[in-house]
């Protein structure tokens, strides 16, 4: 494939040391760099001290404004061959501008996870009602996200569960979807991981800007950890995560063996020293970066059905998947104290990474699919009549709403 131009429109600047979304974006950028794309990354957000140094990766960066015609001039001058939207919100904000000013560019949406699914589950959880697919389909955010998928030429889906859900419940054409999970080099059986006897304590890791993580930490401290600590009194539980809210920081209690540490200097370092990763997630979507990190560092994990969803196919889990609080506690203790069980779980994690997340295979198939669509983009779009209808109405509605806001801002 000849050198082509890629424009990535990010909702935020990627922070791979803080969020799984940041890891995901850096992996995508690395693939396109490997295949010699001239890449530009733009965002309306502000950089932070923890943002990835994209320019050091050979990626041009640019700040853009929302509801501002300056983006039109920018993209007309850049003339990208591919535009990648990071989350459906950026497609809503900029998709119509890309379609109008750069109509021949391939438009790819990276869903990260199905945001509507995560929010619908959270909504049901907080109301104390069972989650159903019918509830998800009636959710306004679901309609917005599905419209964004239909307007795009290709949407990257990170979870096999979400891939199946979109095809079964929504009947989306498979030509519009591409299953692309996290990607890693194979793990060698000969590694430098600390052995069972050299590890101590339990660990939870997850960013504080993510509602499922905050809920899981509170649930862990209030309901789960007291029961584990009562049976393994010398064990400690460490909580790591960037941007933890005060409500979580206040849970720090060394007398109870519960330590809130905040941002980890190195995820790999703290994960390798822990004996068991705890992930009592009660709602969420996508595939979980914390559980990937556990497998990548040889740390068995205890999680829920939501936690492991779409991550392991038919393969045995890297520890235990539980469906009740009591089972979670019992299995966490078993994994912590039973060396044979622990080693088997670790081996399962290696097998999952090497079979389902093998980077060379996944990136090659992804690039082949991009090349295939770009080879006949007109036909690909012609077969997606619903997407073209939505694109037409978006240009007539979102476009003029944006222009009205732009004019209002100019006058003010």
Secondary structure by P-SEA (a helix, b strand, c coil): ccbbbbbbbccccccccccaaaaaaaaaaaaaaaaccbbbbbccccccccccccccccbbbbbbbcccaaaaaaaaaacccbbbbcccccccccaaaaaacccccbbbbccccaaaaaaaaaaaaaacccccaaaaaacaaaaaaaaaaaaccbbbbccaaaaaaaaaccccccccccccccccccccccccccccccbbbbbbbbbcccaaaaaaaaaaacccaaaaaaacccbbbbbbbcccccccccccccccccccccccccaaaaaaaccbbbbbccccccccaaaaaaaaacccccccccccccccccccccccccccaaaaaaaaaaaaccaaaaaaaaaaaaaaaacccccaaaaaaaaaaaaaaaacaaaaaaaaaaaaaaaaaaaacaaaaaaaaaaaaaac
